[in-house]
Amino acid sequence: MTIFNFALIRSVRSLPNIILLLGLPAGVVVLPVGGWHGLPLGYHFYGVLLLFSASKLVHMIMEDRKNKILTRIGVAPVTHFKYLSLNLLAFALLLVGQSAVVTFGAWLLHADIFGSLIQLFSMFSVFSVTAISFSLAWCSMFRQPESSTAVMLGIIMVMALLGGTLFPIQAMPALLQKIAMLSPTYWLHKGIMLAKNGGLFTELLPPLGILLLFAIAFMLIGSRRKLA
């Protein structure tokens, strides 16, 4: 079994992970319209769910680090880069698949709200990669998964507040609105609003590009620490 296949299988073999990856996204889709700017409530919250999902998946790498998994892989040589990249690729595939389900739900239930579902899926997909990279960077600063998880929950809530998930960004003081631009959730929310308006895809390039820059920066930080 390849590392990629193993990462996929172990990500979905526990009930909590199945609920996180499949059950909660289904709840996101069916939540009614009631958010600000005329968005369905679930699509306000989905960015936070992606962050939680990414954190849950990446913490399996922390468990591998804690348990010295590289010494158990066997006689075949496996580099840190290969093990890390294949795990992250599997996690990204799962979250992009989750985003496809949520986007399909938008087509079924909210097609009259979103002007471009392709743009919506693009934002969710790129943010999925950013969320995984952020979780990797965060976990690289801790040795124990328990410590990382406890603090991570608070960080995600702060990102949700700054990103316009829990209340409109425009309701924040001007200084906080500028600080919010340092959070990936801000650019996700901006992209969602562009997808709702259904303008030209070129209008979506700035938030997509900034999220990709975030992902690259977080990946460089998180990949510096060796698994073993």
Phi, psi and omega per residue, in radians:
M1 nan 2.276 -3.134
T2 -1.305 2.836 3.120
I3 -1.070 -0.693 -3.139
F4 -1.082 -0.833 3.141
N5 -1.117 -0.699 3.134
F6 -1.122 -0.697 3.130
A7 -1.109 -0.700 3.095
L8 -1.106 -0.819 -3.058
I9 -1.137 -0.808 -3.083
R10 -1.256 -0.320 3.110
S11 -1.295 -0.409 -3.064
V12 -2.055 0.147 -3.071
R13 -1.580 -0.095 3.095
S14 -1.865 2.544 -3.106
L15 -1.077 -0.751 3.106
P16 -1.016 -0.692 3.130
N17 -1.194 -0.660 3.108
I18 -1.103 -0.739 3.113
I19 -1.104 -0.731 -3.112
L20 -1.175 -0.696 -3.050
L21 -1.508 -0.465 -3.066
L22 -2.124 -0.801 -3.068
G23 -1.159 -0.903 -3.113
L24 -1.147 -0.685 3.053
P25 -1.036 -0.602 3.080
A26 -1.110 -0.649 3.073
G27 -1.160 -0.627 3.101
V28 -1.033 -0.757 -3.057
V29 -1.129 -0.699 -2.992
V30 -1.540 -0.112 3.096
L31 -1.111 2.467 -3.026
P32 -1.330 2.938 3.014
V33 -1.202 2.298 -3.109
G34 -3.099 -0.051 3.125
G35 -1.419 2.949 3.073
W36 -1.171 2.744 -3.084
H37 1.125 0.297 3.069
G38 1.273 0.366 3.123
L39 -1.546 2.604 2.951
P40 -1.075 2.485 -3.069
L41 -1.000 -0.702 -3.081
G42 -1.071 -0.531 -3.100
Y43 -1.426 -0.251 2.900
H44 -1.239 -0.712 -2.986
F45 -1.543 -0.215 -2.986
Y46 -1.120 -0.573 3.101
G47 -1.051 -0.681 3.099
V48 -1.154 -0.702 3.102
L49 -1.089 -0.692 3.095
L50 -1.094 -0.687 3.107
L51 -1.137 -0.752 3.098
F52 -1.118 -0.747 -3.138
S53 -1.100 -0.787 3.127
A54 -1.081 -0.731 3.130
S55 -1.081 -0.763 3.141
K56 -1.080 -0.741 -3.119
L57 -1.216 -0.814 -3.077
V58 -1.174 -0.482 3.120
H59 -1.145 -0.298 3.026
M60 -1.167 -0.537 3.066
I61 -1.181 -0.641 3.076
M62 -1.091 -0.688 3.088
E63 -1.094 -0.680 3.082
D64 -1.081 -0.739 3.120
R65 -1.112 -0.764 -3.122
K66 -1.110 -0.654 -3.084
N67 -1.616 0.139 3.124
K68 0.952 0.889 -3.013
I69 -1.124 -0.506 -3.128
L70 -1.070 -0.495 3.126
T71 -1.347 -0.182 -3.115
R72 -1.804 -0.168 -3.041
I73 -1.084 -0.572 3.095
G74 2.206 -2.885 -3.035
V75 -1.346 -0.392 -3.132
A76 -1.186 2.304 3.141
P77 -1.215 2.227 3.121
V78 -2.237 2.039 -3.132
T79 -1.364 2.799 3.066
H80 -1.020 -0.753 -3.115
F81 -1.079 -0.788 -3.112
K82 -1.134 -0.807 -3.122
Y83 -1.096 -0.788 -3.107
L84 -1.176 -0.812 -3.069
S85 -1.132 -0.692 -3.132
L86 -1.227 -0.640 3.062
N87 -1.121 -0.823 -3.116
L88 -1.148 -0.617 3.092
L89 -1.117 -0.710 3.098
A90 -1.120 -0.756 3.129
F91 -1.112 -0.728 3.136
A92 -1.101 -0.710 3.121
L93 -1.065 -0.719 3.132
L94 -1.120 -0.770 -3.099
L95 -1.282 -0.596 3.053
V96 -1.164 -0.681 3.051
G97 -1.089 -0.713 3.071
Q98 -1.064 -0.727 3.122
S99 -1.133 -0.596 3.087
A100 -1.119 -0.676 3.107
V101 -1.126 -0.773 -3.124
V102 -1.156 -0.668 3.101
T103 -1.177 -0.687 3.077
F104 -1.087 -0.667 3.071
G105 -1.099 -0.614 3.080
A106 -1.135 -0.635 3.105
W107 -1.168 -0.645 -3.119
L108 -1.289 -0.755 -2.946
L109 -1.942 -0.386 -3.013
H110 -2.322 0.530 -3.093
A111 -1.101 -0.433 -3.141
D112 -1.392 -0.157 -3.094
I113 -1.698 -0.750 -3.074
F114 -1.618 2.181 -3.122
G115 -1.307 -0.482 -3.127
S116 -2.503 1.908 3.106
L117 -1.305 -0.471 3.080
I118 -1.122 -0.744 3.101
Q119 -1.137 -0.694 3.127
L120 -1.089 -0.807 3.132
F121 -1.121 -0.663 3.122
S122 -1.092 -0.743 3.127
M123 -1.126 -0.800 -3.132
F124 -1.118 -0.692 -3.104
S125 -1.157 -0.822 -3.141
V126 -1.163 -0.671 3.107
F127 -1.160 -0.536 3.071
S128 -1.033 -0.783 3.119
V129 -1.138 -0.718 3.115
T130 -1.102 -0.721 3.138
A131 -1.106 -0.714 3.108
I132 -1.135 -0.763 3.131
S133 -1.112 -0.724 3.112
F134 -1.092 -0.769 3.135
S135 -1.097 -0.685 3.109
L136 -1.108 -0.795 3.130
A137 -1.080 -0.726 -3.132
W138 -1.157 -0.801 -3.100
C139 -1.142 -0.459 -3.118
S140 -1.166 -0.268 -3.123
M141 -1.555 -0.053 -3.084
F142 -2.170 2.661 3.063
R143 -1.702 -0.525 -3.101
Q144 -1.901 2.251 3.132
P145 -1.014 -0.610 -3.098
E146 -1.098 -0.743 3.138
S147 -1.153 -0.739 -3.141
S148 -1.095 -0.770 -3.105
T149 -1.101 -0.752 -3.082
A150 -1.063 -0.756 -3.116
V151 -1.374 -0.580 -3.106
M152 -1.037 -0.672 -3.134
L153 -1.033 -0.740 3.115
G154 -1.176 -0.694 3.135
I155 -1.104 -0.718 3.130
I156 -1.103 -0.688 3.129
M157 -1.153 -0.671 3.075
V158 -1.103 -0.752 3.106
M159 -1.100 -0.626 3.110
A160 -1.138 -0.733 3.124
L161 -1.113 -0.776 -3.106
L162 -1.259 -0.469 -3.048
G163 -1.530 0.027 3.135
G164 1.443 0.361 -3.131
T165 -1.368 -0.696 -3.033
L166 -1.715 -0.396 3.036
F167 -2.775 2.827 -3.054
P168 -1.065 2.460 3.087
I169 -1.060 -0.611 -3.094
Q170 -1.133 -0.317 3.139
A171 -1.405 -0.183 -3.122
M172 -1.467 2.716 3.026
P173 -1.020 2.737 -3.066
A174 -1.007 -0.679 -3.133
L175 -1.113 -0.756 3.135
L176 -1.165 -0.563 3.094
Q177 -1.113 -0.626 3.091
K178 -1.258 -0.705 3.106
I179 -1.122 -0.617 -3.117
A180 -1.047 -0.439 -3.130
M181 -1.186 -0.221 3.079
L182 -1.491 -0.043 -3.131
S183 -1.814 2.320 3.098
P184 -1.006 -0.528 -3.124
T185 -1.138 -0.499 3.083
Y186 -1.060 -0.794 -3.086
W187 -1.301 -0.514 3.021
L188 -1.102 -0.846 -3.128
H189 -1.081 -0.693 3.109
K190 -1.076 -0.729 3.123
G191 -1.165 -0.663 3.106
I192 -1.074 -0.729 3.129
M193 -1.146 -0.641 3.071
L194 -1.142 -0.687 3.094
A195 -1.136 -0.624 3.103
K196 -1.126 -0.710 -3.123
N197 -1.309 -0.424 3.051
G198 1.190 0.692 3.107
G199 -1.417 -2.799 3.113
L200 -1.183 2.566 -3.128
F201 -1.125 -0.476 3.131
T202 -1.083 -0.457 3.095
E203 -1.183 -0.388 -3.120
L204 -1.477 -0.237 -3.045
L205 -1.085 -0.711 3.121
P206 -1.025 -0.919 3.104
P207 -1.113 -0.633 3.090
L208 -1.107 -0.774 -3.138
G209 -1.118 -0.728 3.141
I210 -1.160 -0.692 3.084
L211 -1.105 -0.667 3.092
L212 -1.155 -0.658 3.071
L213 -1.117 -0.729 3.040
F214 -1.005 -0.810 -3.097
A215 -1.066 -0.759 3.139
I216 -1.120 -0.779 -3.133
A217 -1.093 -0.812 3.138
F218 -1.117 -0.657 -3.128
M219 -1.140 -0.716 3.120
L220 -1.112 -0.684 3.126
I221 -1.196 -0.831 -3.032
G222 -1.263 -0.473 -3.063
S223 -1.495 -0.068 -3.117
R224 -1.261 -0.477 -3.103
R225 -1.524 2.246 -3.120
K226 -1.310 2.612 3.118
L227 -1.208 -0.721 -3.025
A228 -1.321 nan nan
